[in-house]
Amino acid sequence: MNSSIIRFVLGNVLKIEGLFLLLPALVSGIYLEHEGFYFVSVAAVCLALGFLMTRKPPESQVFYLKEGCIATSLSWILLSFFGCLPFYLSGEIPSFTDALFETISGFTTTGVSVLSDVEALSHCALFWRSFTHWIGGMGVLVFLLAVIPLSGGSHINLMRAESPGPSVGKLVPKIRYTARILYIIYFAMTVLEVILLLLGKMPLFDALTTSFGTAGTGGFGIKNDSIMSYSPYLQWVVTIFMILFGVNFNAYYLMLFGKLKKALLIEEVRAYFIIILGATGIIFFNILNTCAGIFDALTHAAFQVGSIITTTGFSTTDFDFWPRTSQTVLVLLMFIGACAGSTGGGIKVSRFLVLIKTIIKELNSYIHPKSVKKIKIDGKPVEHEVVRSTNVYVITFIIIFSASVFAISIDGKDLTTNFTAVAATINNIGPGLALVGPTRNFGHFSIFSKFVLMFDMMAGRLELFPLLILFHPAAWKDLFTKKFQK
């Protein structure tokens, strides 16, 4: 294993985090808050460690998927550890476990919280809390590939390990330019949302933090009622952008270069919008009698469907009081998730398309045993490796999900709370039902359960396997063998 390239990547990640930590420090200067000192201190530590780790470049910058997965997982663990220190050291979140939980929730764009009074936090803490969503949405290693000149042709393994979806490809021949294009689109859409929110008379600080949460499909709000107290116009702006950030970014790339028709023909994107329209329609008619009118019902239905399927987690109402049919639709959307290649979480629409077509193919083989048919998406045959990896992913997902529900059941909470708590964390959504509903928080779980849920958040964001590989002895065998030989 090429341990030197892993060290080099981790060092660069720490340097990037150190620079990012200066942003909330700047916010503290604007609002004259002493908490900014802790952000500056942690930033200095990150930068110092980062420079030490990158002082000696690796002899070989070529690495394989194994190194990519290990570097990605360790990067996210390091990000979360150092990212939580300002919360803990400042005393704004006095428990280290809670500070780590909140930070992992931020970076993984989950949006679940252990805080009962978010508005008690300083402006710099609120800014960092929301900004972690923006960093985690597209991925810090994608950002690394975009700004740091790494040589070698194997760096798609970093993007493959961090990016969501059953398969990851290049938009352009060079992976560095692909990463830059993704971040340009991401940044431009974020800025556009900020402008539209400002036009609706949302304060600048609110517009920035809300846009960070929307872009990363994270869902940390800066108010205790999430988005409930904002105007219908602002709620609709957030609704539209949540849904847009859940679209496969390949579609935006095609639109950018004038290939609108090709972008609209992407099967996953069409299925994604059909699911949204269908779910919104069902919930709209189901809650119509409980709302103030047609527009109110449509606003809440569209917002919550967009929030849950994109795994953002904002809320405009307490859907824990909605009819069971509407709650069931939302729980199903938790598992479907957004498109592959978006900032959203969940299992992904593309995987469900592959699974459904695999079932249809299997049924056809019973009727016509000698027929040979390929599964196709967008008119192109799906490789057997993609079908196999999709099946393995879903099986692994079910095993981790079931084990997690069992593990946190030790706390003695009801099944609805446990089931939706795991669903909300492993799918990177945010709110669940019952004791983890949109007006509740996760602070009542035991330390053990919080670590189980932290693992679920990290595993869900990294598509399970990059994190699981850390627990495989063979992943470290080469490293220890080389050290022993030396």
The 8 nearest C-alpha neighbors of each residue, nearest first, counted from 0:
[[1, 477, 2, 478, 66, 475, 65, 474],
 [0, 2, 3, 4, 62, 66, 5, 59],
 [3, 1, 5, 4, 0, 6, 478, 66],
 [2, 4, 6, 57, 5, 1, 7, 58],
 [5, 3, 7, 6, 2, 57, 1, 60],
 [6, 4, 2, 8, 70, 7, 3, 9],
 [5, 7, 3, 9, 4, 8, 10, 2],
 [6, 8, 4, 10, 53, 5, 9, 52],
 [7, 9, 5, 11, 10, 6, 4, 12],
 [10, 8, 12, 6, 11, 7, 74, 5],
 [9, 11, 49, 52, 7, 13, 8, 12],
 [10, 12, 14, 8, 13, 9, 49, 15],
 [13, 11, 9, 15, 10, 14, 16, 8],
 [14, 12, 16, 49, 10, 45, 11, 15],
 [15, 13, 46, 49, 17, 11, 12, 16],
 [16, 14, 12, 18, 17, 13, 19, 11],
 [15, 17, 19, 13, 18, 14, 20, 12],
 [16, 18, 42, 45, 14, 20, 46, 15],
 [17, 19, 15, 16, 20, 21, 14, 42],
 [18, 20, 16, 21, 17, 22, 15, 23],
 [21, 19, 17, 22, 18, 42, 38, 23],
 [20, 22, 24, 19, 18, 23, 39, 25],
 [21, 23, 25, 24, 20, 19, 26, 18],
 [24, 22, 123, 26, 25, 127, 21, 20],
 [23, 25, 35, 21, 27, 22, 26, 38],
 [26, 24, 22, 28, 23, 27, 21, 29],
 [25, 27, 23, 29, 28, 123, 24, 30],
 [28, 26, 32, 35, 24, 123, 30, 25],
 [27, 29, 31, 25, 26, 30, 32, 24],
 [28, 30, 26, 27, 31, 25, 32, 24],
 [29, 31, 27, 28, 32, 26, 122, 123],
 [32, 30, 28, 27, 29, 33, 26, 35],
 [33, 31, 27, 34, 30, 35, 28, 121],
 [32, 34, 35, 36, 31, 27, 28, 37],
 [35, 33, 36, 32, 37, 89, 27, 38],
 [34, 36, 24, 27, 38, 33, 37, 32],
 [37, 35, 39, 34, 38, 33, 40, 24],
 [38, 36, 40, 85, 35, 39, 34, 41],
 [37, 39, 35, 41, 40, 85, 36, 24],
 [38, 40, 42, 36, 37, 41, 21, 24],
 [41, 39, 37, 43, 42, 38, 36, 44],
 [40, 42, 44, 38, 43, 39, 37, 45],
 [43, 41, 17, 39, 45, 40, 44, 20],
 [42, 44, 40, 46, 41, 45, 47, 39],
 [45, 43, 41, 47, 42, 46, 48, 40],
 [46, 44, 17, 42, 13, 48, 43, 47],
 [45, 47, 14, 49, 43, 17, 44, 48],
 [48, 46, 44, 50, 49, 45, 43, 51],
 [49, 47, 51, 45, 50, 46, 44, 52],
 [48, 50, 10, 14, 46, 13, 52, 47],
 [51, 49, 53, 47, 52, 48, 54, 46],
 [50, 52, 48, 54, 49, 53, 47, 10],
 [51, 53, 10, 49, 50, 54, 7, 48],
 [54, 52, 7, 50, 55, 10, 51, 56],
 [55, 53, 51, 52, 50, 56, 49, 7],
 [54, 56, 53, 57, 52, 51, 7, 58],
 [57, 55, 53, 54, 58, 7, 3, 4],
 [58, 56, 3, 59, 4, 60, 55, 7],
 [57, 59, 56, 60, 3, 4, 55, 61],
 [60, 58, 57, 61, 4, 1, 62, 3],
 [61, 59, 4, 151, 57, 150, 62, 58],
 [62, 60, 151, 59, 153, 152, 63, 154],
 [63, 61, 66, 153, 60, 1, 67, 64],
 [62, 64, 65, 66, 67, 156, 153, 61],
 [63, 65, 67, 156, 66, 68, 62, 160],
 [66, 64, 68, 67, 63, 69, 474, 62],
 [65, 67, 69, 64, 63, 68, 62, 70],
 [66, 68, 157, 64, 156, 70, 65, 69],
 [69, 67, 465, 71, 160, 65, 66, 70],
 [70, 68, 66, 72, 71, 67, 73, 65],
 [71, 69, 67, 5, 73, 68, 72, 66],
 [70, 72, 74, 68, 69, 73, 67, 75],
 [73, 71, 69, 75, 74, 466, 70, 465],
 [72, 74, 76, 70, 75, 71, 69, 77],
 [75, 73, 71, 77, 72, 76, 9, 70],
 [74, 76, 78, 72, 77, 73, 79, 71],
 [75, 77, 73, 79, 74, 78, 80, 72],
 [78, 76, 80, 74, 79, 75, 73, 81],
 [79, 77, 75, 76, 81, 80, 82, 74],
 [78, 80, 82, 76, 77, 103, 81, 102],
 [81, 79, 77, 82, 83, 78, 76, 99],
 [82, 80, 84, 83, 78, 79, 77, 41],
 [83, 81, 79, 80, 78, 84, 102, 85],
 [82, 84, 99, 98, 102, 81, 86, 80],
 [83, 85, 87, 81, 86, 82, 88, 80],
 [86, 84, 37, 88, 87, 38, 83, 89],
 [87, 85, 92, 84, 91, 83, 89, 88],
 [86, 88, 84, 90, 92, 93, 85, 89],
 [89, 87, 85, 90, 84, 86, 37, 93],
 [90, 88, 91, 87, 86, 85, 34, 37],
 [89, 91, 93, 87, 92, 88, 86, 94],
 [90, 92, 86, 89, 93, 87, 120, 88],
 [91, 93, 90, 87, 86, 98, 94, 97],
 [92, 94, 90, 87, 91, 95, 98, 86],
 [95, 93, 97, 96, 92, 98, 87, 90],
 [96, 94, 98, 97, 87, 99, 93, 92],
 [97, 95, 99, 94, 98, 100, 446, 449],
 [96, 98, 100, 94, 99, 95, 101, 113],
 [99, 97, 95, 101, 83, 100, 96, 92],
 [98, 100, 102, 96, 83, 97, 101, 103],
 [101, 99, 97, 103, 98, 102, 104, 96],
 [102, 100, 104, 98, 99, 103, 112, 97],
 [101, 103, 105, 99, 104, 83, 100, 79],
 [104, 102, 106, 105, 100, 79, 101, 107],
 [103, 105, 109, 101, 102, 110, 107, 106],
 [104, 106, 102, 108, 131, 132, 103, 107],
 [105, 107, 135, 131, 103, 108, 132, 104],
 [106, 108, 104, 109, 460, 105, 135, 103],
 [109, 107, 217, 132, 105, 106, 110, 104],
 [110, 108, 427, 104, 428, 429, 217, 107],
 [109, 111, 429, 218, 219, 217, 104, 108],
 [112, 110, 429, 109, 104, 430, 441, 440],
 [113, 111, 114, 440, 101, 441, 110, 442],
 [112, 114, 442, 441, 440, 97, 115, 101],
 [115, 113, 112, 116, 117, 440, 442, 441],
 [114, 116, 117, 440, 113, 439, 223, 442],
 [117, 115, 118, 114, 119, 223, 120, 222],
 [116, 118, 119, 223, 120, 114, 222, 221],
 [117, 119, 120, 116, 222, 221, 223, 121],
 [118, 120, 117, 116, 121, 91, 115, 122],
 [121, 119, 118, 117, 124, 125, 91, 122],
 [120, 122, 124, 123, 125, 119, 32, 34],
 [121, 123, 125, 124, 126, 120, 27, 26],
 [122, 124, 23, 126, 27, 26, 125, 121],
 [125, 123, 127, 121, 126, 122, 128, 120],
 [126, 124, 128, 122, 123, 127, 121, 129],
 [125, 127, 123, 129, 124, 128, 130, 122],
 [128, 126, 130, 124, 129, 125, 23, 131],
 [127, 129, 125, 126, 131, 130, 124, 105],
 [130, 128, 126, 131, 127, 132, 208, 212],
 [129, 131, 127, 133, 132, 128, 211, 126],
 [130, 132, 106, 105, 134, 129, 133, 128],
 [133, 131, 215, 108, 135, 105, 130, 106],
 [132, 134, 215, 211, 130, 136, 131, 135],
 [135, 133, 131, 132, 136, 139, 138, 130],
 [136, 134, 106, 138, 132, 133, 137, 107],
 [137, 135, 215, 342, 133, 138, 134, 132],
 [136, 138, 135, 342, 134, 141, 215, 139],
 [139, 137, 135, 141, 140, 136, 134, 142],
 [138, 140, 142, 141, 134, 143, 135, 137],
 [141, 139, 143, 142, 138, 144, 157, 158],
 [140, 142, 144, 138, 143, 139, 178, 158],
 [141, 143, 139, 145, 140, 144, 146, 138],
 [144, 142, 140, 141, 145, 146, 147, 139],
 [143, 145, 141, 142, 175, 147, 146, 140],
 [146, 144, 179, 178, 142, 175, 143, 147],
 [145, 147, 143, 144, 142, 148, 179, 175],
 [146, 148, 143, 144, 149, 145, 142, 11],
 [149, 147, 150, 146, 144, 175, 145, 143],
 [150, 148, 147, 151, 144, 60, 154, 175],
 [151, 149, 60, 148, 152, 61, 154, 153],
 [150, 152, 61, 153, 60, 149, 154, 62],
 [151, 153, 154, 150, 61, 155, 174, 173],
 [154, 152, 155, 151, 61, 156, 62, 63],
 [155, 153, 156, 157, 152, 151, 158, 174],
 [154, 156, 158, 157, 153, 159, 174, 152],
 [157, 155, 159, 154, 64, 67, 158, 153],
 [158, 156, 67, 160, 155, 154, 159, 161],
 [157, 159, 155, 161, 160, 156, 162, 141],
 [158, 160, 156, 157, 162, 161, 167, 155],
 [159, 161, 68, 157, 158, 156, 162, 465],
 [162, 160, 158, 159, 461, 157, 71, 163],
 [161, 163, 159, 158, 160, 340, 164, 167],
 [164, 162, 339, 340, 462, 161, 341, 165],
 [165, 163, 339, 166, 340, 347, 162, 167],
 [164, 166, 389, 385, 350, 167, 163, 388],
 [167, 165, 164, 168, 385, 159, 163, 339],
 [168, 166, 159, 164, 165, 162, 169, 340],
 [169, 167, 170, 166, 155, 159, 174, 158],
 [168, 170, 171, 177, 174, 172, 167, 173],
 [169, 171, 177, 168, 172, 249, 252, 174],
 [170, 172, 169, 173, 177, 176, 174, 175],
 [173, 171, 169, 174, 170, 177, 176, 175],
 [174, 172, 175, 176, 171, 177, 169, 170],
 [173, 175, 177, 176, 169, 155, 178, 172],
 [176, 174, 178, 145, 177, 173, 144, 179],
 [175, 177, 179, 178, 174, 173, 180, 171],
 [176, 178, 174, 180, 175, 170, 179, 171],
 [179, 177, 145, 181, 175, 176, 180, 141],
 [178, 180, 145, 176, 182, 181, 177, 183],
 [179, 181, 183, 177, 182, 178, 176, 184],
 [182, 180, 178, 184, 179, 183, 185, 177],
 [181, 183, 185, 179, 184, 180, 186, 178],
 [182, 184, 180, 186, 185, 181, 187, 179],
 [185, 183, 187, 181, 182, 186, 188, 180],
 [186, 184, 182, 188, 183, 187, 181, 189],
 [185, 187, 189, 183, 188, 184, 182, 190],
 [186, 188, 190, 184, 189, 185, 183, 191],
 [187, 189, 191, 185, 190, 186, 184, 192],
 [190, 188, 186, 192, 187, 191, 210, 214],
 [189, 191, 193, 187, 192, 188, 186, 194],
 [192, 190, 188, 194, 189, 193, 187, 195],
 [191, 193, 195, 189, 194, 190, 196, 210],
 [192, 194, 190, 196, 206, 191, 195, 210],
 [195, 193, 197, 191, 192, 196, 198, 190],
 [196, 194, 198, 192, 197, 193, 191, 199],
 [197, 195, 199, 193, 198, 194, 201, 206],
 [196, 198, 200, 201, 194, 199, 195, 193],
 [199, 197, 195, 200, 196, 194, 201, 193],
 [198, 200, 196, 197, 201, 233, 195, 232],
 [201, 199, 197, 198, 202, 196, 233, 203],
 [200, 202, 197, 199, 196, 206, 205, 203],
 [203, 201, 205, 204, 206, 200, 197, 196],
 [204, 202, 206, 205, 207, 201, 197, 193],
 [205, 203, 207, 206, 202, 208, 126, 201],
 [206, 204, 202, 208, 203, 207, 209, 201],
 [205, 207, 203, 209, 193, 204, 208, 196],
 [208, 206, 210, 204, 209, 205, 193, 203],
 [207, 209, 211, 205, 210, 129, 206, 126],
 [210, 208, 212, 206, 211, 207, 205, 213],
 [209, 211, 213, 207, 212, 208, 214, 206],
 [212, 210, 133, 208, 214, 209, 213, 130],
 [213, 211, 217, 218, 209, 210, 215, 132],
 [212, 214, 216, 210, 241, 215, 211, 209],
 [215, 213, 211, 216, 212, 210, 244, 189],
 [214, 136, 216, 133, 132, 217, 212, 213],
 [217, 215, 311, 213, 214, 212, 343, 310],
 [218, 216, 108, 311, 212, 110, 215, 109],
 [217, 219, 312, 311, 313, 110, 212, 220],
 [220, 218, 110, 129, 212, 217, 221, 313],
 [221, 219, 225, 222, 218, 209, 226, 313],
 [220, 222, 118, 117, 125, 219, 223, 225],
 [223, 221, 225, 224, 220, 118, 117, 226],
 [222, 224, 225, 117, 116, 118, 221, 220],
 [223, 225, 222, 227, 226, 228, 438, 315],
 [224, 226, 220, 222, 223, 227, 314, 313],
 [227, 225, 315, 228, 229, 314, 224, 313],
 [228, 226, 315, 224, 229, 225, 316, 314],
 [229, 227, 226, 230, 224, 225, 315, 222],
 [230, 228, 227, 226, 233, 234, 231, 232],
 [229, 231, 233, 232, 234, 228, 227, 199],
 [230, 232, 234, 233, 235, 229, 298, 295],
 [233, 231, 235, 230, 234, 236, 199, 229],
 [232, 234, 236, 230, 235, 231, 196, 199],
 [233, 235, 231, 237, 232, 236, 238, 230],
 [234, 236, 238, 232, 237, 233, 231, 239],
 [237, 235, 233, 239, 238, 234, 240, 232],
 [236, 238, 234, 240, 235, 239, 241, 233],
 [239, 237, 235, 302, 241, 236, 240, 305],
 [238, 240, 242, 236, 237, 241, 235, 243],
 [239, 241, 243, 237, 242, 238, 244, 236],
 [242, 240, 238, 244, 243, 213, 239, 237],
 [241, 243, 245, 240, 239, 305, 244, 238],
 [244, 242, 240, 245, 246, 241, 239, 238],
 [243, 245, 241, 246, 242, 240, 214, 342],
 [244, 246, 337, 242, 309, 341, 343, 243],
 [247, 245, 243, 338, 244, 341, 248, 268],
 [246, 248, 341, 340, 338, 249, 339, 250],
 [249, 247, 251, 250, 341, 340, 246, 252],
 [248, 250, 252, 247, 251, 253, 340, 170],
 [251, 249, 262, 253, 248, 252, 247, 254],
 [252, 250, 254, 248, 253, 249, 255, 262],
 [251, 253, 249, 255, 250, 254, 248, 256],
 [252, 254, 258, 250, 256, 251, 255, 262],
 [255, 253, 259, 251, 257, 258, 256, 252],
 [254, 256, 252, 253, 257, 251, 258, 259],
 [255, 257, 253, 254, 258, 252, 259, 251],
 [256, 258, 254, 255, 259, 253, 260, 252],
 [257, 259, 253, 254, 261, 260, 256, 262],
 [260, 258, 254, 262, 261, 257, 263, 253],
 [261, 259, 263, 262, 258, 264, 254, 257],
 [262, 260, 264, 258, 263, 259, 265, 253],
 [261, 263, 250, 259, 260, 264, 265, 253],
 [262, 264, 260, 261, 265, 259, 269, 268],
 [263, 265, 261, 262, 266, 260, 269, 377],
 [266, 264, 268, 263, 267, 262, 377, 269],
 [267, 265, 269, 268, 377, 264, 270, 376],
 [266, 268, 270, 269, 349, 265, 271, 348],
 [269, 267, 271, 270, 266, 265, 246, 272],
 [268, 270, 266, 272, 271, 267, 273, 265],
 [269, 271, 273, 267, 268, 272, 274, 266],
 [272, 270, 268, 274, 269, 273, 267, 275],
 [271, 273, 275, 269, 274, 270, 276, 268],
 [272, 274, 270, 276, 275, 271, 277, 269],
 [275, 273, 277, 271, 272, 276, 278, 270],
 [276, 274, 272, 278, 273, 277, 279, 271],
 [277, 275, 279, 273, 274, 278, 280, 272],
 [276, 278, 274, 280, 279, 275, 273, 281],
 [279, 277, 281, 275, 280, 276, 274, 282],
 [280, 278, 276, 282, 301, 300, 277, 281],
 [279, 281, 283, 277, 278, 282, 276, 284],
 [282, 280, 278, 283, 279, 284, 285, 277],
 [281, 283, 285, 325, 279, 284, 280, 300],
 [284, 282, 280, 300, 285, 281, 286, 297],
 [285, 283, 287, 282, 281, 286, 280, 288],
 [284, 286, 282, 283, 287, 281, 325, 322],
 [287, 285, 289, 283, 288, 284, 282, 296],
 [288, 286, 284, 289, 296, 290, 285, 283],
 [287, 289, 286, 290, 285, 292, 291, 284],
 [288, 290, 286, 287, 291, 296, 321, 292],
 [291, 289, 292, 296, 287, 288, 295, 286],
 [292, 290, 295, 289, 296, 293, 288, 294],
 [291, 293, 295, 290, 294, 296, 287, 288],
 [292, 294, 296, 295, 297, 287, 291, 290],
 [295, 293, 297, 296, 292, 298, 291, 299],
 [294, 296, 298, 292, 293, 297, 291, 290],
 [297, 295, 293, 299, 294, 298, 290, 287],
 [296, 298, 294, 300, 295, 299, 283, 301],
 [299, 297, 295, 301, 296, 300, 302, 294],
 [298, 300, 302, 296, 297, 301, 303, 295],
 [299, 301, 297, 279, 283, 303, 302, 298],
 [302, 300, 304, 279, 298, 299, 303, 297],
 [301, 303, 238, 299, 305, 300, 304, 306],
 [302, 304, 306, 305, 300, 301, 307, 299],
 [303, 305, 301, 307, 306, 302, 308, 300],
 [306, 304, 302, 303, 242, 308, 307, 309],
 [305, 307, 303, 311, 312, 304, 309, 313],
 [306, 308, 310, 304, 309, 305, 333, 312],
 [309, 307, 336, 332, 310, 305, 337, 333],
 [308, 310, 337, 343, 245, 307, 311, 306],
 [311, 309, 428, 307, 308, 344, 312, 343],
 [312, 310, 216, 217, 218, 306, 309, 428],
 [311, 313, 218, 429, 306, 428, 310, 307],
 [314, 312, 218, 306, 311, 225, 226, 315],
 [313, 315, 316, 226, 225, 303, 312, 227],
 [316, 314, 227, 226, 299, 225, 313, 317],
 [317, 315, 314, 318, 227, 299, 437, 303],
 [316, 318, 319, 437, 320, 438, 315, 314],
 [319, 317, 321, 320, 316, 326, 437, 436],
 [318, 320, 317, 321, 432, 436, 433, 326],
 [321, 319, 318, 317, 322, 323, 326, 316],
 [320, 322, 318, 319, 325, 323, 326, 286],
 [323, 321, 324, 325, 326, 320, 286, 285],
 [324, 322, 326, 325, 327, 321, 328, 320],
 [325, 323, 327, 326, 322, 328, 285, 282],
 [324, 326, 328, 282, 327, 323, 322, 321],
 [325, 327, 323, 329, 328, 324, 330, 321],
 [328, 326, 330, 324, 325, 329, 323, 331],
 [327, 329, 325, 331, 326, 330, 332, 324],
 [328, 330, 332, 326, 327, 331, 333, 325],
 [331, 329, 333, 327, 332, 328, 326, 334],
 [332, 330, 328, 333, 329, 334, 327, 335],
 [331, 333, 329, 335, 308, 334, 330, 336],
 [334, 332, 330, 331, 335, 336, 307, 308],
 [333, 335, 345, 332, 331, 336, 346, 426],
 [336, 334, 332, 346, 347, 345, 333, 348],
 [337, 335, 345, 308, 347, 344, 334, 309],
 [336, 338, 309, 245, 343, 347, 308, 348],
 [339, 337, 247, 348, 347, 246, 341, 245],
 [338, 340, 164, 341, 163, 247, 347, 349],
 [339, 341, 247, 163, 248, 164, 338, 162],
 [342, 340, 247, 245, 343, 339, 246, 248],
 [341, 343, 136, 215, 137, 245, 216, 244],
 [344, 342, 309, 337, 245, 341, 310, 216],
 [343, 345, 426, 336, 427, 310, 337, 309],
 [346, 344, 336, 426, 334, 347, 335, 333],
 [345, 347, 335, 336, 334, 350, 344, 348],
 [348, 346, 336, 337, 338, 345, 349, 335],
 [347, 349, 351, 338, 350, 335, 337, 267],
 [350, 348, 352, 351, 347, 267, 353, 339],
 [351, 349, 353, 352, 348, 347, 354, 389],
 [352, 350, 354, 348, 353, 349, 355, 347],
 [351, 353, 349, 355, 350, 354, 356, 348],
 [352, 354, 350, 356, 351, 355, 357, 349],
 [353, 355, 351, 357, 352, 356, 350, 358],
 [356, 354, 358, 352, 357, 353, 351, 359],
 [357, 355, 359, 353, 358, 354, 360, 352],
 [356, 358, 354, 360, 355, 359, 353, 361],
 [357, 359, 361, 355, 356, 360, 362, 354],
 [360, 358, 356, 362, 361, 357, 363, 355],
 [359, 361, 357, 363, 358, 362, 356, 364],
 [360, 362, 358, 364, 359, 363, 357, 365],
 [363, 361, 359, 365, 364, 360, 358, 366],
 [364, 362, 360, 366, 365, 361, 367, 359],
 [363, 365, 368, 367, 361, 362, 366, 360],
 [366, 364, 362, 363, 368, 367, 361, 360],
 [365, 367, 363, 364, 368, 362, 370, 361],
 [366, 368, 364, 370, 369, 365, 363, 362],
 [369, 367, 364, 365, 370, 366, 363, 371],
 [370, 368, 367, 371, 364, 366, 365, 372],
 [369, 371, 367, 368, 372, 364, 363, 366],
 [372, 370, 369, 373, 364, 368, 367, 360],
 [373, 371, 370, 374, 360, 364, 363, 375],
 [372, 374, 380, 375, 371, 381, 360, 382],
 [373, 375, 381, 380, 356, 372, 357, 376],
 [374, 376, 380, 379, 381, 378, 373, 377],
 [375, 377, 378, 379, 380, 381, 266, 374],
 [376, 378, 379, 266, 265, 375, 264, 267],
 [377, 379, 376, 375, 380, 266, 374, 381],
 [378, 380, 375, 376, 377, 381, 374, 373],
 [381, 379, 375, 374, 373, 382, 376, 378],
 [380, 382, 375, 374, 379, 383, 376, 385],
 [383, 381, 384, 385, 380, 386, 374, 373],
 [382, 384, 386, 385, 387, 381, 388, 374],
 [383, 385, 387, 382, 386, 388, 381, 389],
 [384, 386, 388, 382, 383, 387, 389, 165],
 [387, 385, 383, 389, 384, 388, 390, 382],
 [386, 388, 384, 390, 389, 385, 383, 391],
 [387, 389, 391, 385, 390, 386, 392, 384],
 [390, 388, 392, 386, 387, 391, 385, 350],
 [389, 391, 387, 393, 392, 388, 394, 386],
 [390, 392, 388, 394, 389, 393, 395, 387],
 [393, 391, 389, 395, 390, 394, 388, 396],
 [392, 394, 396, 390, 395, 391, 397, 389],
 [395, 393, 391, 397, 396, 392, 390, 398],
 [396, 394, 398, 392, 393, 397, 391, 399],
 [395, 397, 393, 399, 394, 398, 400, 392],
 [396, 398, 400, 394, 395, 399, 401, 393],
 [397, 399, 395, 401, 400, 396, 402, 394],
 [400, 398, 402, 396, 401, 397, 403, 395],
 [399, 401, 397, 403, 398, 402, 396, 404],
 [402, 400, 404, 398, 403, 399, 397, 405],
 [403, 401, 399, 405, 400, 404, 406, 398],
 [402, 404, 406, 400, 405, 401, 399, 407],
 [405, 403, 401, 406, 407, 402, 417, 418],
 [404, 406, 408, 402, 403, 407, 401, 409],
 [407, 405, 403, 408, 404, 409, 402, 448],
 [406, 408, 448, 409, 404, 405, 410, 403],
 [407, 409, 405, 410, 406, 411, 404, 412],
 [408, 410, 407, 411, 406, 405, 412, 448],
 [411, 409, 408, 412, 407, 445, 444, 448],
 [412, 410, 409, 408, 413, 407, 414, 417],
 [411, 413, 410, 408, 416, 414, 417, 409],
 [412, 414, 416, 415, 417, 411, 408, 433],
 [413, 415, 417, 416, 418, 412, 408, 419],
 [416, 414, 418, 417, 413, 419, 433, 432],
 [417, 415, 433, 414, 413, 419, 434, 418],
 [418, 416, 414, 420, 415, 419, 404, 421],
 [417, 419, 415, 421, 420, 416, 414, 404],
 [418, 420, 422, 431, 421, 416, 417, 423],
 [421, 419, 417, 423, 422, 418, 431, 416],
 [420, 422, 424, 423, 419, 418, 425, 404],
 [423, 421, 419, 420, 424, 425, 426, 418],
 [424, 422, 428, 420, 429, 421, 426, 419],
 [425, 423, 427, 456, 421, 426, 422, 455],
 [424, 426, 455, 459, 456, 427, 422, 421],
 [425, 427, 345, 424, 344, 423, 428, 459],
 [428, 426, 109, 424, 425, 344, 423, 310],
 [429, 427, 310, 423, 109, 312, 426, 311],
 [430, 428, 111, 110, 312, 109, 423, 427],
 [431, 429, 437, 436, 312, 435, 423, 111],
 [430, 432, 436, 419, 435, 420, 423, 429],
 [431, 433, 436, 435, 319, 416, 419, 434],
 [432, 434, 436, 416, 435, 415, 319, 431],
 [435, 433, 416, 436, 439, 432, 440, 431],
 [436, 434, 431, 439, 432, 433, 440, 430],
 [435, 437, 432, 431, 439, 433, 430, 438],
 [436, 438, 430, 439, 317, 314, 435, 431],
 [437, 439, 436, 317, 224, 440, 435, 223],
 [440, 438, 436, 435, 437, 434, 441, 115],
 [439, 441, 113, 112, 435, 442, 114, 115],
 [442, 440, 113, 443, 112, 444, 435, 111],
 [441, 443, 113, 444, 440, 114, 112, 97],
 [442, 444, 441, 445, 440, 113, 434, 449],
 [445, 443, 442, 448, 441, 449, 446, 410],
 [446, 444, 448, 447, 449, 443, 410, 442],
 [445, 447, 449, 448, 450, 444, 96, 97],
 [446, 448, 450, 445, 449, 451, 407, 444],
 [449, 447, 451, 407, 445, 450, 446, 444],
 [448, 450, 452, 446, 451, 447, 453, 445],
 [449, 451, 453, 447, 452, 448, 454, 446],
 [452, 450, 448, 454, 449, 453, 455, 447],
 [451, 453, 455, 449, 454, 450, 448, 456],
 [454, 452, 450, 456, 455, 451, 449, 100],
 [453, 455, 451, 457, 452, 456, 458, 450],
 [456, 454, 425, 452, 458, 453, 457, 424],
 [457, 455, 424, 425, 453, 459, 454, 458],
 [456, 458, 454, 460, 459, 455, 461, 107],
 [457, 459, 463, 455, 461, 456, 460, 466],
 [458, 460, 425, 462, 456, 457, 461, 426],
 [461, 459, 457, 107, 458, 462, 456, 344],
 [460, 462, 458, 459, 463, 161, 465, 457],
 [461, 463, 459, 460, 458, 464, 163, 465],
 [464, 462, 458, 461, 459, 466, 465, 467],
 [463, 465, 467, 466, 468, 462, 461, 458],
 [466, 464, 68, 468, 467, 463, 72, 160],
 [465, 467, 464, 72, 468, 469, 463, 458],
 [468, 466, 464, 469, 470, 465, 463, 471],
 [467, 469, 471, 470, 466, 465, 464, 474],
 [470, 468, 467, 471, 466, 69, 474, 465],
 [469, 471, 468, 467, 472, 466, 474, 473],
 [470, 472, 468, 473, 469, 474, 467, 475],
 [473, 471, 474, 475, 476, 470, 469, 468],
 [474, 472, 476, 475, 471, 477, 468, 470],
 [473, 475, 472, 471, 476, 468, 469, 65],
 [476, 474, 478, 473, 472, 477, 479, 471],
 [475, 477, 473, 479, 478, 474, 480, 472],
 [478, 476, 480, 0, 479, 475, 481, 474],
 [477, 479, 475, 481, 480, 476, 0, 482],
 [478, 480, 482, 476, 481, 477, 483, 475],
 [481, 479, 477, 483, 478, 482, 476, 484],
 [480, 482, 484, 478, 483, 479, 477, 485],
 [483, 481, 479, 485, 484, 480, 478, 477],
 [484, 482, 480, 485, 481, 479, 478, 477],
 [483, 485, 481, 482, 480, 479, 478, 477],
 [484, 482, 483, 481, 480, 479, 478, 477]]
